[in-house]
Amino acid sequence: MDIKKELIEGIIQELVKYLYEDKLVDVESAMDTVYNSITFEKVSDTETGLYKESASYVYELLKDEIREGNLIQKEQ
């Protein structure tokens, strides 16, 4: 398996875990939220480079997307 795919899968797993722990939703709902998000699309697209970021950073993007209804990448 290529390293980019491994990094992407690791981030996705962490996003599901964070949602499950923070929002107290079941695993299936957390997976549904992650896999149907714009954040998932962007992390999966290696051209964006988002797979290089930490899972906690990407989780903040996902939370913003859930709250705002779209993906907002804040300046660092």
C-alpha positions in Angstrom: 0.0 0.0 0.0 1.3 3.4 -0.7 2.1 5.8 2.1 -0.4 8.5 1.0 -3.3 6.0 1.2 -2.1 4.9 4.6 -2.0 8.5 5.9 -5.5 9.1 4.5 -6.9 6.0 6.1 -5.3 6.9 9.4 -6.9 10.4 9.3 -10.3 9.0 8.4 -10.1 6.5 11.3 -9.2 9.3 13.7 -12.1 11.5 12.4 -14.6 8.7 13.1 -13.1 8.1 16.5 -13.1 11.8 17.4 -16.7 12.2 16.3 -17.7 9.2 18.3 -16.0 10.4 21.4 -16.9 14.1 21.2 -20.5 13.9 20.0 -21.5 10.7 21.7 -22.9 9.3 18.4 -22.7 5.7 17.5 -19.9 4.5 15.2 -22.2 4.1 12.2 -23.4 7.7 12.4 -19.9 8.9 12.9 -18.7 6.9 9.8 -21.7 8.2 7.8 -20.9 11.8 8.7 -17.2 11.5 7.8 -17.6 9.5 4.6 -20.3 11.9 3.3 -18.4 15.1 4.1 -16.6 17.5 1.9 -13.7 17.1 4.3 -13.5 13.4 3.4 -13.4 14.3 -0.3 -10.6 16.8 0.3 -8.5 14.5 2.5 -8.9 11.7 -0.1 -7.7 14.0 -2.9 -3.9 13.9 -2.7 -3.7 17.1 -4.8 -5.0 19.1 -1.8 -2.2 17.9 0.5 -4.6 17.7 3.4 -3.5 14.2 4.1 -0.2 15.7 5.3 -2.0 17.5 8.1 -2.6 16.2 11.6 -5.9 14.3 12.3 -6.7 16.9 14.9 -6.4 19.8 12.4 -8.6 18.0 9.9 -11.1 17.3 12.6 -11.4 21.0 13.3 -12.2 21.4 9.6 -14.8 18.7 9.8 -16.4 20.3 12.9 -16.5 23.6 11.1 -18.1 21.9 8.1 -20.7 20.3 10.2 -21.4 23.6 12.0 -21.4 25.9 9.0 -22.6 23.5 6.3 -19.5 23.9 4.2 -15.7 23.5 4.4 -13.9 26.5 5.7 -10.1 26.3 5.9 -8.8 28.9 8.3 -5.5 30.7 7.9 -2.7 29.3 10.0 
